[in-house]
Amino acid sequence: MITEPRWKSYIVETTSPIFTPEQCKMIIQAGRAEPRNDAGVGNEKGTKGGHVDTNTRTSHISWIPFSKMKDMYKDIDKIMQATNRNHFGFDGMTINEMAQYTEYPEGGFYEWHVDNDVNMQYEPPVRKISMTLLLSPESEFEGGDLELMAEGKVAKIKQGHAVFFASFIRHRVKPVTRGRRQSLVMWFGGTPFK
């Protein structure tokens, strides 16, 4: 017997914040305390995050170790599990990659892409759910819209809120036109799709 989720959807925006403004500041500080890298694209054997391609992506990233923000990881896992149960219905979901702290400076962007490897060469675990959580107040930047599936389909997230979406959904971050957009990005994986 197949059991479907209550409200089946592959794009889910939180209706209340996961983190307070103070908690968002703590996550920003944790991200900034880690080594900063220019963000890469693609997934090449032996590399984490692929190669730098400024025609596709311009942002700075760091990785927040599991040991540094245990409560953050616990809170996000709890919400991801409930979101998966109620909307996605994917099997064997766990956090298996460190959180990526991302800063998009003025002019920063990320062109259309998906978050999983189409031929799954570098998976398992297979990335099934992606999450973007806005850390900076919306008043501190302009532009930087997260579009999902098609131009104009914008995730309307506020500081501390997140959008969870199936990792195979095409998405992009439009150029930041003023200020700096700071976000927390995570991927959740599990056994291959059946």
Disulfide bonds with the S-S distance in Angstrom:
none
